Amino acid sequence: MSDIENNRRYPIKSKINLLIEILELSPKEQDLLSDLAGKARNEVPPDLLEYIMDWEVSPYVRASLRKAKQNAMSVKEWKRIIEEIDKIRYQKFEREES
């Protein structure tokens, strides 16, 4: 653990999941831990890698990120996209409940 804390070793996904379980981290804290693990390795956060590489969604995820990069999307624009994703999820949840 000390090596991880001192950036001499990087945690693997199973160790991150174990930390999440032991520390009983909230979803927001879990995201932060994954972001920090990814940043330490200069990689995509481990919790997102599987989703990004999923054969069905990956072309759309990569295309979205490339378009955002090409168009130099601002933080404000990204926040708006996140709000739209939340709306879609909420609408889907409502349909499932009815």
Helices and strands as residue ranges (DSSP letters): H 2-5, H 13-23, H 27-41, H 46-53, H 58-70, H 75-97
